């Protein structure tokens, strides 16, 4: 009896130390079988995966049976049990093989090397029965993001879908979870006897930032269509691409794509807003003043009325009508102190010679023109500026009345006239400024070149008239106008 009691006590002690046996499974080795053509033998080992490629063959060497395999998203092409090994076909580029067994549990094995099409690999699977220690309990840790690195007691642990399942000794342990785009986290936890320890670790994303500025004060800032604040504004967010828009009354919205990187402060981004285009049609009344002609001084006075319609803040189109009066007093011969002898004079005045001091004769050439024209105007800096330089050009048809008044020592004046038509061209440049801030009223000053290319030139001149009329065909004029 004493001997039987002793054996019972020893058995109880053994049960207390090792109350059960656990099954253990691990990969002892994994290698590429060089020069093997097993995976390409037609009808025996060759398998085609879902992409139409020859599958890779993995020979799992084990003395146990009853295994199931899972290849994750890429799946398993086929399996076959053989003596002392299991054939498992997987697609090219497979990353992991999950091995399941009713007694040995589940093992996730990452290949650690590229899996090629039609290649043969070998896994040596080690299985054994091991006693379960009473001083160990299970830990289940769920981490986010799921691809974070998890260390427990300075040892890297494998994760499946962001989950760690381990048996650890009862007592305190330390964990560390890290990811390149997130702030790492470290802490301690405790494994209690006969208790399942389970908790989550969620990492905080690392943020990038950028300073948003603008040439318009207090411009509004929107990120992906959501109002955030006013410039200057520091936009801070997790890594990624965002659509940042600045907006201000009277200006066009400006949108840019902004990419933020984890833990990086980008250089400031300045949004230069341009004034929104507002149609600004206008009338311009011009007065033309004294003109300088290339051939000499010619007097001029005139007026015009132009309507301009805005196409953009830089470009206007319009039409108008003008009335101009040009004249030139012309003295072809200065005969000072010269005796004039004419039979007509001798018969009239008794044959006495007369000395006439002054001109032999003179005439005044005049033109009344009415141009009908189209006009193009450009504002190089835009029409929204206070001081607006401009370039414009008139082109159209000119209706002209040309006439001559001739004077000499015998006649007070003789009138002759002619009607002419021609092309009208007048480029100019100048500036436009507001008129004492009264509404849209403005004034402008410009210098213009005017050209009348007459089609049917007729001259009322006696002698050099045609040449003199040609001088009336072109001029440099000064224009002063009101814009309203």
C-alpha positions, 0 to 999 in steps of 0.5 A: 500500500505504501508503495502505491501511495507513493506512486500516486503522490508522484503522479499528482506532482507530475500533473501539477508541473505538467498538466497536459501536453501541447502540440508544437509545429514549426518550419525547420527549413525552407529552400529553393530546389535548384535545377528541379523540373518537378513542377513542369512535368506534364500530367504529374506535377504541372499545375496552371494557376488562375492567371494561366501561368505554371504554378510553383510547387512546394514540397512539405516534408512531414511524417504527419497527415491531416494538414490543410493549407491556405495561401491568403488572397492568392489562394492555393492551386492544388494539394496532394498527399504523398508518402512522407511529404505533401505537394502544395501548388501556389501561384507565382509571387505568393508571400505566405503559406498558412498551415493548419492541423487539428492537433498542432494548431495554425502556423503562418509562414512567410516565405522570405524569398520570391516565389517564381513560376514553375519553380520547386521549393522544399519546406521541412516541417517539424512537429512534436508534442511538448508539455504545457506549462502552467505558468503561461497564459495567452495574449491577444493584441490587436494593432492598428495599422495592421502592418505595424511592427510588434515587439514583445520583450524586444522580440519581433512577433508575427502578426496576422491581420494586425493581430498577435496571439502568443503564450507568455509567462505570467508576469509583466512584459513590455511591448513596442509597436512602430510604423514609419507613418505613425508615432511609435508607442511603448508600454507595459502589460501584465499576464495574470494566471488563468486569465486571457489578456487581450487589448488593442494598440492604435497608433497616432498617424504622423502629420505633415503641415504646410503654411498657406499664404496669399497676396489677398489678405484674409483669403479663405482656405478650403481643404477638399471643399471644407472651410478651414480658416483664413490666410495665413493658415497652417494646414496640418494633416496625416500624410496624403494628397489634398485639394487646397483652395483659396477664395476671396470676394472679387477674385478668382478661386485658386486650387492646388494639389498639396501632398503632405508627408509624415512628420515633414513641414513643407515650405509655405505655399503662396496662392496668388489670386487674380481679380475676377473678370467683371464685364465693363463695357464703356463709352469714350468721347475723344477730343482731338487737338493740334496735330504735328504732321511729318511734312510740317505743322497743320492745324486740326480739331476734331471729336469722336465717340466710341463704344467698347465692349469687354471680351476680357479684362485685357481685351476690348472690341468696339466701333465709333464715328469721328469728325475731324477738320484739318487745314494748312496755309500753304505759300509756295513762293516768298517774293520779297523785293522783286519787281513783277512785270505783267502785260495785264498790270501795265495795261491796267495801271499805265505801264508802270512797274510795281514792286510787291513785298510779300507772297506772290500767292497763297492758298489754304488746303482744308479737309473735313473727314468723317471716319467710320471705324472698328476699334480694338483696345488692349490693356497689357496690365488688365483693366482692373488697375487704377492707372491703365496703360493701353494700346488701341487701333482704329480701322475703317472708311473715311469720307472726306470733303477737300476744298481750297481757298486761294489768295493772291495780289489780284484776288481776295479768294477763290474756292474750289472743292472735291469729295474723296473716300478712303481707308482710315487707320489710326493706332494709338497708345496712352493711359486711363485713370479714374475721374476723381473717383466718381463711379466708373468715370475716367479720363484718358490721354493718348497719342495717335497716328492717323492715316487716310489712304484715299481711294479716288483722290481728286484735288481742287488745287491749281498747281501743287495741290495734289502734293499738299493734299497728300500731307493732309493724309497722315498726322500725329494727333493728341487725344483727350477723352472721357470714359463713362 
